[in-house]
Amino acid sequence: MTRLARRHRVLYVEPTRARKSRRPWRWGRLRRESDALWRLEPTVLPGLRWSGLVRRLNETLVRRRIRAVMRQLGFTDAVTVVGTPFASGIAGSLGERLVVYDCNDDWASIPNLPSDYLRRQEERLTRKADLVFATSRRLCKRLELLNARTRFLPSGVDVEHFAPKPTATEVPDKLRDLPSPLIGSIGSVNATKDDLDLVEAIAERRPGWSFAFVGPVMGDVDLTRYPALRRRARFVGAQPYEALPSYVQAMDVCLLAYKRNAFTASANPTKVFEYLSAGKPVVATPLEDLEELVPHVVLAKDAEGFVAAIERALERRGDEAEQQARIERSRGRSWDAIVDALEADIEHQLMENGYVSDRAVHRVVQPAALH
């Protein structure tokens, strides 16, 4: 959003949450983040979030609030970028010039969410959108069957943020006492995507290795099932974004150990490019969108394959040519490159729709996720 706000006025609408209020039509806090970026936090009525009556009432409340804020800020000729099927009922009802669906996940495959409902809402949103972006090729192939104006556009990475810096070599305190070599990852750990059974098997095979997980451990993960990791892994919890590069630099090899299921089949993890931006060797579960990153990313199917790939990476530690090649490979996924591509596709679609925009004042609105 901050990069879009360099050239556009942006209203970012946070996912909604229930809150009691005597005047629900005034729900939602509006904050100004910068000269051209505002953040709206709408709230909704509690209840079954996808039941017909409650959902329609909440859509009405959120739609009314967004429209009021748009009038307050003088937003006209807006482009609505929607990041979730939960907002399918709002998209296209704000007087916008263009509706864009930015699909980041296979929503219907996420556990504990109503898969049939989400599939229907996503189909509705995809068909009504003027333009669809998908962050993985598998998602792109599925959505382009519903809308021919579907484009592959992965998430970006802040390359310079993660790039090695000569003055930033200090190991974070939470990792300092771990013996080398250190195998690690960043991001939340949850039972849907992360294969801790696989990492446990790796740890059992190499008792001299240490492991670090930098990110929150979700409630569906039972760490008592992994005795080897409990002895030799450090789960440091969520850390500030500004601190993540120092944690990645402390790792000898970065790991992406994912389960193979319906959800991860459509994954294109941004963290892989954060590792590459740091120049680190990466060993990962074979995912479709990672195949093009070989040899910068080594793909392994089982514990034996991971152990062998990690050992090869450890042997080549300090190879500056390989480190630089990984960093250069990540530049094609920089946020600047991704935003440029997004803007170009939106501008092209606006012209196809018969509308010529002034890039200096074009507005972008991201409506709320109703969940």
Sequence and secondary structure as in RCSB ss.txt:
>XXXX:A:sequence
MTRLARRHRVLYVEPTRARKSRRPWRWGRLRRESDALWRLEPTVLPGLRWSGLVRRLNETLVRRRIRAVMRQLGF
TDAVTVVGTPFASGIAGSLGERLVVYDCNDDWASIPNLPSDYLRRQEERLTRKADLVFATSRRLCKRLELLNART
RFLPSGVDVEHFAPKPTATEVPDKLRDLPSPLIGSIGSVNATKDDLDLVEAIAERRPGWSFAFVGPVMGDVDLTR
YPALRRRARFVGAQPYEALPSYVQAMDVCLLAYKRNAFTASANPTKVFEYLSAGKPVVATPLEDLEELVPHVVLA
KDAEGFVAAIERALERRGDEAEQQARIERSRGRSWDAIVDALEADIEHQLMENGYVSDRAVHRVVQPAALH
>XXXX:A:secstr
 TTGGGTSEEEEE   EE   S GGG  EEEEEETTEEEEE EE  S TTSHHHHHHHHHHHHHHHHHHHHHHT 
 SEEEEE  GGGTTTTT S  SEEEEEE S GGGSTTS HHHHHHHHHHHHHH SEEEESSHHHHHHHTTT SSE
EE    B HHHHS  TT     GGGTTS SSEEEEES B TTTB HHHHHHHHHH TT EEEEES B TT  GGG
 HHHHHHEEE     GGGHHHHHHT SEEEE B  STTGGG   HHHHHHHHTT  EEE   GGGGGGTTTEEE 
SSHHHHHHHHHHHHHTTT HHHHHHHHHHHGGGBHHHHHHHHHHHHHHHHHHTT    TTT EEEE     
